[in-house]
Structure formats: C-alpha cells, structure tokens
Amino acid sequence: MIHSCAPDSPAANPATAEANVKANRPQPETARHWRQLKQPIWAPRHLRRWLTDHGSLTRLLKRASKGRFSVRVVRQGYHRPGPAEAAALRLRSRQQALIREVYLCGAGEPWVYARTVIPVTTLSGSHRTLKLIGSRSLGSLLFRDPSMQRQPLQIARLNEGLWARRSVFHLERKPLLVCEVFLPSLEHIQYPAC
C-alpha cells in the first residue's frame, strides 16, 4: 500500500483518479466486527495508547511530530456509507452522506488515515461549515465545540491487518462518525507524554 502526504498531480481522467484512491487507501468501511473498547485490548503494544486515548488525536499527533503536523485531503464528496457506517449512524441503507477521507501526517509522512461520515442532516445550522474545512483538522474543530458529545470508542482489525478505532460524535445532538486507521509508519513514533 502506498501512502503519501504530497499533493497528487492533476489526473487527466477523474474515474482513473478515483480508482487509484480506492486501491491505495485502507478500507475501514468494510470492517464488520467493531468491538467496544475494553481493557485489555489485543492490539500490538506500540498502538495500545494511541487506540485507547479518548482525547483529540490531532493534539497527540501535533505533539508527537513536534509541530510538523499536516492534513492531506484524499477525497471529499457525497457518497453512500458502508453498511457498518450506516448502522452506526442509524441511516437508511441508500441515504448519502458527506464522506471525507484524509491522511494525518507527521513530518511529511502519513501516520493515520481518517474517514469521516457526516449525514446531510448534520450539515445544517452552524455545522454546515463542516463541509468547508479543507485541509484543517476536523478534530481541532470537534474538540472546541461546547456541544460535542462522544460515544464510546470501538476498535477493529481491518482485512489489511491495520488497527482502527471509531466513534460517533454528536454536535447539538446531530451525529457524525469518525474512523481513524493507524498506519505502519506510526510504529516507530513514540506516544507523547502528557
């Protein structure tokens, strides 16, 4: 699997570009066995604290990268969520949502792949600006929102052997699902001390 934090060159064929994105990114939407986080977890030791931290992952990555943090948007648009994502958000099976996929990078290297599913009904009122965040971190916005509530973390091991966590956030009782996949490049990054 090839990951990069460098911007892609413009593709002549949008369908080819979309196929390349799908082929080169983790597939958390296909995971069927999400389990609520319990101790102990059977993830590799170097990932346990990353997987179980209930705070802002953005904050942790900024600390671990000594401020050399960036967000690379892979794609964003209206699509149908995967079945497990729709179930987590209690969406009808054919309902579309805004899906945002990014790499969270430290020192120019992708450390985490993040996929966010935002139902159209969540993109109303003051939260309609969520579709305009560009290369800013979603976590930096979520954890500053005084109305934010977070459901318990769930973890899964994906078909690719990668570990992921996800949780449903509520902003003024409107849901969105955030899934974070920890990439092999994070293996040698020390979890930042508080």
VEXBASE-106658 format. One record per residue (C-alpha): x, y, z; residue number from 1; residue in three letters. Coordinates in pm, 1 decimal, always signed. Layout:
REM VEXBASE-106658
PT         u         v         w  resi  resn
PT         X         Y         Z   NUM   ala
...
//
This chain:
REM VEXBASE-106658
PT         u         v         w  resi  resn
PT      +0.0      +0.0      +0.0     1   met
PT    +147.9    +337.1     -99.5     2   ile
PT     +66.7    +644.2    +105.6     3   his
PT    +190.2    +996.4     +53.9     4   ser
PT    +140.0   +1333.8    +213.3     5   cys
PT    +245.7   +1511.1    -103.7     6   ala
PT     -36.5   +1656.7    -314.0     7   pro
PT    -142.3   +1446.4    -611.1     8   asp
PT     -72.5   +1571.3    -959.3     9   ser
PT    -390.0   +1653.3   -1151.9    10   pro
PT    -532.1   +1345.3   -1320.9    11   ala
PT    -649.6   +1358.7   -1677.8    12   ala
PT    -928.4   +1109.9   -1608.1    13   asn
PT   -1132.7   +1159.7   -1285.8    14   pro
PT   -1251.3    +794.6   -1294.6    15   ala
PT    -888.4    +675.1   -1301.4    16   thr
PT    -800.7    +908.0   -1014.3    17   ala
PT   -1093.2    +771.6    -808.6    18   glu
PT    -986.5    +411.5    -878.3    19   ala
PT    -629.4    +493.1    -767.3    20   asn
PT    -755.6    +645.8    -442.4    21   val
PT    -965.1    +336.5    -365.0    22   lys
PT    -679.8     +98.9    -444.7    23   ala
PT    -428.9    +280.4    -222.7    24   asn
PT    -622.5    +353.1     +94.2    25   arg
PT    -737.3    +143.4    +390.2    26   pro
PT   -1094.9     +16.3    +377.4    27   gln
PT   -1245.7     +72.8    +724.6    28   pro
PT   -1598.0     +86.4    +581.9    29   glu
PT   -1572.7    -286.0    +506.2    30   thr
PT   -1494.5    -385.6    +867.9    31   ala
PT   -1783.6    -583.6   +1016.1    32   arg
PT   -1661.5    -661.1   +1365.1    33   his
PT   -1625.1    -338.4   +1555.2    34   trp
PT   -1595.0    -403.7   +1928.2    35   arg
PT   -1645.7    -159.4   +2209.2    36   gln
PT   -1315.8     -71.4   +2368.2    37   leu
PT   -1237.4    -282.3   +2674.3    38   lys
PT    -917.5    -344.9   +2867.0    39   gln
PT    -702.8    -531.8   +2795.0    40   pro
PT    -700.6    -497.7   +2418.0    41   ile
PT    -506.9    -738.1   +2199.4    42   trp
PT    -356.1    -475.9   +1971.0    43   ala
PT     +22.1    -451.4   +1935.2    44   pro
PT    +181.8    -283.9   +2236.4    45   arg
PT    +302.6     +24.5   +2042.6    46   his
PT     -57.5    +101.1   +1936.2    47   leu
PT    -245.6     +47.2   +2261.4    48   arg
PT    -220.5    +400.3   +2396.8    49   arg
PT    -297.1    +551.4   +2055.3    50   trp
PT    -608.1    +333.0   +2020.7    51   leu
PT    -738.9    +393.6   +2371.5    52   thr
PT    -681.0    +768.6   +2416.2    53   asp
PT   -1016.2    +946.8   +2449.1    54   his
PT    -881.8   +1292.0   +2371.8    55   gly
PT    -803.4   +1462.0   +2044.2    56   ser
PT    -585.9   +1252.0   +1814.5    57   leu
PT    -487.1   +1572.5   +1634.1    58   thr
PT    -343.8   +1709.8   +1958.9    59   arg
PT    -142.1   +1390.1   +2014.2    60   leu
PT      -8.1   +1385.0   +1657.6    61   leu
PT     +93.2   +1750.9   +1676.6    62   lys
PT    +287.2   +1675.7   +1994.0    63   arg
PT    +446.8   +1359.9   +1855.8    64   ala
PT    +552.4   +1540.8   +1536.6    65   ser
PT    +689.6   +1838.8   +1732.7    66   lys
PT    +452.1   +2068.4   +1545.4    67   gly
PT    +525.2   +1925.9   +1199.7    68   arg
PT    +165.3   +1813.1   +1152.3    69   phe
PT     -42.7   +1842.0    +836.4    70   ser
PT    -366.1   +1712.3    +685.5    71   val
PT    -381.0   +1584.2    +328.9    72   arg
PT    -733.6   +1555.7    +187.7    73   val
PT    -766.3   +1240.4     -23.4    74   val
PT   -1126.4   +1294.0    -125.6    75   arg
PT   -1445.2   +1455.7      -6.3    76   gln
PT   -1790.4   +1425.9    -152.9    77   gly
PT   -2137.7   +1283.9    -119.1    78   tyr
PT   -2140.2    +904.2    -126.3    79   his
PT   -2327.3    +614.4     +25.0    80   arg
PT   -2168.0    +498.0    +353.5    81   pro
PT   -2072.9    +134.6    +402.4    82   gly
PT   -2331.2     -86.2    +580.1    83   pro
PT   -2148.3     -78.6    +915.8    84   ala
PT   -2115.2    +300.7    +892.9    85   glu
PT   -2485.2    +345.5    +809.5    86   ala
PT   -2577.6    +120.0   +1102.6    87   ala
PT   -2356.8    +316.3   +1345.0    88   ala
PT   -2526.3    +639.8   +1236.5    89   leu
PT   -2874.0    +483.1   +1206.5    90   arg
PT   -2900.9    +590.1    +844.4    91   leu
PT   -3124.1    +427.6    +586.6    92   arg
PT   -2929.9    +196.3    +357.5    93   ser
PT   -2946.7    +419.2     +47.9    94   arg
PT   -2901.4    +750.9    +226.0    95   gln
PT   -2598.4    +951.3    +116.4    96   gln
PT   -2364.5   +1142.4    +344.5    97   ala
PT   -2066.6   +1371.0    +310.7    98   leu
PT   -1762.3   +1143.7    +330.3    99   ile
PT   -1422.4   +1298.4    +395.1   100   arg
PT   -1101.8   +1096.3    +371.9   101   glu
PT    -766.9   +1237.8    +481.0   102   val
PT    -416.9   +1141.4    +583.9   103   tyr
PT    -296.5   +1287.9    +912.0   104   leu
PT     +74.5   +1342.1    +862.1   105   cys
PT    +372.5   +1398.9   +1086.4   106   gly
PT    +695.6   +1536.1    +943.6   107   ala
PT    +558.2   +1482.9    +591.3   108   gly
PT    +478.8   +1114.7    +649.5   109   glu
PT    +123.6    +973.8    +671.4   110   pro
PT     +65.6    +830.5   +1019.1   111   trp
PT    -313.7    +793.9   +1026.1   112   val
PT    -582.4    +756.7    +761.7   113   tyr
PT    -910.7    +912.3    +877.1   114   ala
PT   -1256.9    +866.7    +726.8   115   arg
PT   -1545.2   +1081.2    +843.9   116   thr
PT   -1910.0   +1019.8    +754.8   117   val
PT   -2135.9   +1320.2    +808.5   118   ile
PT   -2510.8   +1274.9    +746.1   119   pro
PT   -2665.8   +1552.7    +540.2   120   val
PT   -2894.7   +1639.5    +834.3   121   thr
PT   -2586.5   +1714.5   +1047.6   122   thr
PT   -2471.1   +1972.6    +792.4   123   leu
PT   -2731.9   +2226.7    +899.1   124   ser
PT   -2726.4   +2542.8   +1104.4   125   gly
PT   -2383.6   +2638.9   +1235.1   126   ser
PT   -2247.0   +2296.0   +1139.1   127   his
PT   -2293.2   +2342.8    +764.2   128   arg
PT   -1937.0   +2482.7    +766.0   129   thr
PT   -1806.4   +2127.7    +826.0   130   leu
PT   -1812.8   +2077.2    +450.2   131   lys
PT   -1572.4   +2368.4    +404.4   132   leu
PT   -1285.3   +2278.2    +640.0   133   ile
PT   -1041.3   +2190.9    +361.3   134   gly
PT    -703.7   +2082.6    +495.2   135   ser
PT    -779.7   +2183.5    +853.0   136   arg
PT    -810.0   +1905.8   +1107.6   137   ser
PT   -1166.2   +1801.1   +1191.0   138   leu
PT   -1050.8   +1704.6   +1541.8   139   gly
PT    -940.3   +2060.0   +1614.4   140   ser
PT   -1298.6   +2173.8   +1543.2   141   leu
PT   -1479.0   +1889.3   +1721.8   142   leu
PT   -1294.2   +1923.6   +2049.5   143   phe
PT   -1356.8   +2300.0   +2061.2   144   arg
PT   -1732.7   +2265.3   +2010.4   145   asp
PT   -1903.0   +2300.9   +2351.9   146   pro
PT   -2197.9   +2088.9   +2234.7   147   ser
PT   -1973.6   +1792.8   +2139.4   148   met
PT   -2050.7   +1456.1   +2295.4   149   gln
PT   -1868.1   +1136.8   +2206.4   150   arg
PT   -1997.3    +781.6   +2220.3   151   gln
PT   -1761.5    +506.2   +2341.9   152   pro
PT   -1468.5    +409.8   +2121.6   153   leu
PT   -1485.1     +92.4   +1914.0   154   gln
PT   -1185.0     -87.5   +1769.9   155   ile
PT   -1132.4    -333.0   +1484.7   156   ala
PT    -854.8    -503.2   +1295.9   157   arg
PT    -907.8    -446.1    +925.7   158   leu
PT    -857.8    -700.6    +648.2   159   asn
PT    -526.9    -530.7    +565.7   160   glu
PT    -401.8    -613.0    +915.9   161   gly
PT    -423.3    -248.5   +1022.0   162   leu
PT    -580.0    -143.3   +1352.1   163   trp
PT    -853.9    +119.2   +1360.1   164   ala
PT   -1079.6    +293.4   +1604.4   165   arg
PT   -1403.2    +477.6   +1550.3   166   arg
PT   -1666.6    +665.6   +1743.4   167   ser
PT   -1983.2    +859.5   +1682.0   168   val
PT   -1970.7   +1225.2   +1781.5   169   phe
PT   -2277.8   +1441.0   +1837.9   170   his
PT   -2281.5   +1815.3   +1775.5   171   leu
PT   -2601.7   +1962.0   +1915.2   172   glu
PT   -2732.4   +1602.2   +1908.0   173   arg
PT   -2652.2   +1565.2   +1536.5   174   lys
PT   -2426.0   +1264.7   +1463.3   175   pro
PT   -2112.7   +1211.5   +1259.9   176   leu
PT   -1881.2    +909.5   +1251.3   177   leu
PT   -1502.7    +938.4   +1268.8   178   val
PT   -1281.7    +637.6   +1192.8   179   cys
PT    -903.3    +651.1   +1234.7   180   glu
PT    -674.0    +383.5   +1088.3   181   val
PT    -323.4    +364.0   +1231.7   182   phe
PT     -67.2    +315.4    +955.2   183   leu
PT    +257.9    +114.7    +982.8   184   pro
PT    +460.7    +439.3    +980.7   185   ser
PT    +327.6    +515.1   +1330.8   186   leu
PT    +501.0    +205.4   +1470.3   187   glu
PT    +823.9    +394.1   +1542.9   188   his
PT    +657.9    +712.8   +1670.3   189   ile
PT    +659.1    +748.4   +2046.6   190   gln
PT    +325.5    +821.0   +2211.1   191   tyr
PT    +368.4   +1173.4   +2352.0   192   pro
PT    +391.0   +1208.7   +2729.1   193   ala
PT    +137.2   +1440.1   +2888.5   194   cys
//
